[in-house]
């Protein structure tokens, strides 16, 4: 990679939750971070921790124009791209009725939220990533490994796994890497807003360690994958789930 002071790590979904935790961990380790999200206010709140470490780019990266806007902001700031953390995503609204049209719309929305936000951002930054031998971390979910029971969410997250394998081969030619982090139950984020105590206790009971995960723990794993000790780790699905699903 190039000098990290001249390059940035682009983090989508950076205003809240795991994206926010990853951005702060990366900045604390001396990396420059470009904060990406649809809402500017949460991004600016993160950037206020250390304005010199952050660039704010408010954009909807599920659209080509939004992804281009982020890539343009990085170029205009005179920065290379040392990495991309694609943590934007979420549950698509449930189908409005049981018609096939409503089912189609639900699945397309889930794909846009969880797949296109990653694909378009990475592809917009692909020339800069290749030039820097950059690294990509895609945020998936334990639901990709065992299903989500909520329609499109688990399936759309699982699509990232297959794409990551191809991306790892492509970026490897330039010295880059690509990996997936698939967290288990990490409450305290907007994704789990309003979750009941019964759900929390049920999820805890599924772990082997008897507790929930934290956004800071997942942020630490992401930072490690982008750091100096992980250059030989690529094409992997890192399952941080407290033993909900056992690795093979």
C-alpha positions as CSV (number, residue, x, y, z in Angstrom):
1,X,0.0,0.0,0.0
2,X,1.0,3.6,-0.4
3,X,1.7,5.9,2.5
4,X,-1.5,5.8,4.6
5,X,-1.2,9.6,5.2
6,X,-1.9,10.0,1.4
7,X,-4.6,7.4,1.2
8,X,-7.9,6.9,2.8
9,X,-10.1,4.1,3.9
10,X,-13.7,4.6,2.6
11,X,-16.3,3.4,5.1
12,X,-19.9,3.3,4.1
13,X,-22.6,3.2,6.8
14,X,-20.1,5.2,8.8
15,X,-22.6,7.3,10.8
16,X,-23.9,4.6,13.1
17,X,-23.3,1.1,14.4
18,X,-20.5,-1.1,13.1
19,X,-19.5,1.3,10.4
20,X,-19.1,4.1,13.0
21,X,-17.1,1.8,15.3
22,X,-14.8,0.7,12.4
23,X,-14.2,4.3,11.3
24,X,-13.3,5.5,14.8
25,X,-11.0,2.4,15.3
26,X,-9.2,3.1,12.0
27,X,-8.7,6.8,12.8
28,X,-7.4,5.9,16.3
29,X,-4.7,3.8,14.6
30,X,-3.6,6.7,12.4
31,X,-5.6,6.0,9.3
32,X,-7.4,8.6,7.3
33,X,-11.0,7.7,6.8
34,X,-13.7,8.8,4.4
35,X,-17.1,8.7,6.1
36,X,-19.9,7.7,3.8
37,X,-23.7,7.7,4.5
38,X,-27.0,9.1,3.4
39,X,-27.3,11.4,6.4
40,X,-24.7,14.1,6.8
41,X,-25.3,14.9,10.5
42,X,-24.2,11.5,11.9
43,X,-21.1,11.6,9.7
44,X,-20.2,15.1,10.9
45,X,-20.6,13.9,14.5
46,X,-18.1,11.1,13.9
47,X,-15.7,13.5,12.1
48,X,-15.8,15.9,15.0
49,X,-13.7,13.5,17.0
50,X,-10.7,14.5,14.9
51,X,-11.5,16.6,11.8
52,X,-8.0,16.1,10.3
53,X,-8.6,12.3,10.2
54,X,-11.8,12.3,8.3
55,X,-13.4,13.3,5.0
56,X,-17.2,13.4,4.9
57,X,-19.1,12.3,1.8
58,X,-22.8,12.1,2.2
59,X,-24.2,9.9,-0.6
60,X,-26.6,7.1,-1.3
61,X,-24.2,4.4,-2.6
62,X,-27.0,2.1,-3.8
63,X,-27.1,4.4,-6.8
64,X,-24.4,4.9,-9.5
65,X,-24.4,8.7,-9.0
66,X,-23.9,8.3,-5.2
67,X,-21.0,5.9,-5.7
68,X,-19.4,8.3,-8.3
69,X,-19.9,11.2,-5.8
70,X,-17.8,9.4,-3.2
71,X,-15.0,8.4,-5.7
72,X,-15.0,12.0,-6.9
73,X,-14.7,13.4,-3.3
74,X,-11.7,11.1,-2.7
75,X,-10.0,12.2,-5.9
76,X,-10.7,15.9,-5.3
77,X,-9.1,15.6,-1.8
78,X,-5.9,14.2,-3.5
79,X,-6.2,10.9,-1.7
80,X,-5.5,7.3,-2.8
81,X,-7.7,4.5,-1.6
82,X,-6.1,2.1,0.8
83,X,-9.4,0.2,1.5
84,X,-13.1,0.1,1.4
85,X,-15.4,-1.1,4.3
86,X,-18.8,-1.7,2.9
87,X,-21.0,-1.7,6.0
88,X,-24.1,0.0,4.6
89,X,-27.2,-2.2,4.5
90,X,-30.2,-3.3,6.4
91,X,-33.6,-5.0,6.3
92,X,-35.8,-4.0,3.3
93,X,-39.4,-3.1,4.2
94,X,-41.7,-6.2,4.3
95,X,-43.7,-6.9,1.2
96,X,-46.9,-4.7,1.3
97,X,-49.1,-7.7,0.3
98,X,-48.7,-11.2,-0.9
99,X,-48.7,-10.3,-4.6
100,X,-45.8,-11.3,-6.7
101,X,-45.2,-7.7,-7.5
102,X,-44.8,-6.9,-3.8
103,X,-42.5,-9.8,-3.3
104,X,-40.4,-8.7,-6.2
105,X,-40.2,-5.2,-4.9
106,X,-39.1,-6.4,-1.4
107,X,-36.3,-8.6,-2.8
108,X,-35.1,-5.8,-5.2
109,X,-35.0,-3.4,-2.2
110,X,-33.0,-5.9,-0.2
111,X,-30.6,-6.5,-3.0
112,X,-30.1,-2.7,-3.4
113,X,-29.5,-2.2,0.3
114,X,-27.1,-5.0,0.9
115,X,-25.4,-5.8,-2.4
116,X,-25.5,-2.8,-4.7
117,X,-24.3,-0.5,-1.9
118,X,-21.1,-2.6,-1.8
119,X,-20.7,-3.4,-5.4
120,X,-21.2,0.2,-6.7
121,X,-18.9,1.7,-4.1
122,X,-16.1,-0.8,-4.7
123,X,-16.4,-0.5,-8.5
124,X,-16.4,3.3,-8.4
125,X,-13.2,3.1,-6.4
126,X,-11.7,0.2,-8.2
127,X,-9.0,2.1,-10.1
128,X,-7.8,3.8,-6.9
129,X,-7.9,0.5,-5.0
130,X,-5.9,-1.3,-7.6
131,X,-3.3,1.5,-7.7
132,X,-2.9,1.3,-3.9
133,X,-3.1,-2.5,-3.6
134,X,-6.1,-1.7,-1.4
135,X,-8.2,-4.0,0.8
136,X,-11.9,-4.5,0.9
137,X,-14.0,-5.7,3.8
138,X,-17.7,-6.5,3.2
139,X,-20.1,-6.6,6.1
140,X,-22.3,-9.6,6.0
141,X,-24.2,-11.4,8.8
142,X,-24.7,-14.7,10.5
143,X,-28.0,-14.7,8.6
144,X,-26.0,-15.3,5.5
145,X,-24.9,-18.6,7.0
146,X,-28.1,-19.8,8.5
147,X,-31.0,-17.8,7.0
148,X,-32.8,-14.7,8.4
149,X,-36.4,-15.8,8.4
150,X,-37.2,-12.3,7.1
151,X,-37.2,-12.7,3.3
152,X,-34.4,-11.1,1.4
153,X,-31.9,-10.1,4.1
154,X,-30.0,-13.3,4.6
155,X,-29.9,-14.2,0.9
156,X,-28.7,-10.7,-0.1
157,X,-25.9,-10.8,2.5
158,X,-24.9,-14.3,1.3
159,X,-24.5,-12.9,-2.2
160,X,-21.6,-10.8,-0.9
161,X,-19.7,-14.0,0.0
162,X,-19.6,-15.3,-3.6
163,X,-18.7,-11.9,-5.0
164,X,-15.9,-11.5,-2.4
165,X,-14.3,-14.7,-3.7
166,X,-14.1,-13.2,-7.2
167,X,-13.0,-9.8,-5.8
168,X,-10.2,-11.4,-3.8
169,X,-8.8,-13.0,-7.0
170,X,-9.1,-9.8,-8.9
171,X,-7.5,-7.5,-6.3
172,X,-4.8,-10.1,-5.5
173,X,-3.1,-9.3,-8.8
174,X,-2.4,-5.8,-7.4
175,X,-1.4,-6.9,-3.9
176,X,-4.9,-6.2,-2.5
177,X,-7.2,-8.4,-0.5
178,X,-11.0,-8.9,0.0
179,X,-12.7,-10.5,3.0
180,X,-16.2,-10.7,4.5
181,X,-17.0,-10.2,8.2
182,X,-20.2,-11.9,9.2
183,X,-21.2,-10.7,12.7
184,X,-23.8,-12.4,14.9
185,X,-26.1,-10.6,17.3
186,X,-24.7,-7.0,17.9
187,X,-27.4,-4.9,19.6
188,X,-27.1,-1.3,20.4
189,X,-27.2,-0.3,16.7
190,X,-30.0,1.2,14.6
191,X,-30.5,-2.2,13.0
192,X,-31.7,-3.6,16.3
193,X,-33.5,-0.5,17.6
194,X,-36.4,-1.4,19.8
195,X,-35.5,-5.1,20.1
196,X,-37.3,-6.7,23.0
197,X,-35.4,-8.2,26.0
198,X,-36.9,-11.6,25.1
199,X,-35.1,-11.5,21.7
200,X,-31.9,-10.4,23.4
201,X,-32.0,-13.3,25.8
202,X,-32.9,-15.8,23.1
203,X,-29.9,-14.7,21.0
204,X,-27.6,-14.8,24.0
205,X,-28.7,-18.4,24.7
206,X,-27.6,-19.3,21.2
207,X,-24.0,-18.3,21.8
208,X,-21.3,-20.3,23.5
209,X,-19.9,-17.4,25.5
210,X,-23.2,-16.2,27.1
211,X,-23.2,-12.6,25.8
212,X,-23.9,-10.3,22.9
213,X,-21.3,-8.9,20.7
214,X,-20.4,-5.2,20.5
215,X,-19.9,-2.9,17.5
216,X,-16.4,-2.1,18.9
217,X,-15.4,-5.7,18.7
218,X,-16.5,-6.0,15.1
219,X,-14.8,-2.7,14.3
220,X,-11.6,-4.1,15.7
221,X,-11.7,-7.1,13.4
222,X,-12.3,-4.8,10.4
223,X,-9.4,-2.6,11.4
224,X,-7.1,-5.7,11.8
225,X,-8.1,-6.9,8.3
226,X,-7.0,-3.5,7.0
227,X,-3.8,-3.4,9.1
228,X,-0.2,-4.5,8.7
229,X,-0.7,-8.0,10.0
230,X,-3.4,-9.1,7.7
231,X,-1.9,-8.8,4.2
232,X,-1.9,-12.6,3.7
233,X,-5.5,-13.0,4.7
234,X,-7.9,-12.9,1.7
235,X,-10.9,-14.7,0.4
236,X,-12.1,-15.4,3.9
237,X,-15.5,-15.2,5.8
238,X,-14.7,-14.1,9.4
239,X,-17.6,-15.3,11.5
240,X,-17.7,-13.3,14.7
241,X,-20.8,-14.6,16.3
242,X,-20.0,-16.0,19.8
243,X,-20.4,-19.5,18.6
244,X,-24.0,-19.2,17.2
245,X,-22.7,-20.9,14.1
246,X,-19.6,-23.1,14.3
247,X,-16.8,-22.7,11.7
248,X,-15.7,-25.4,9.4
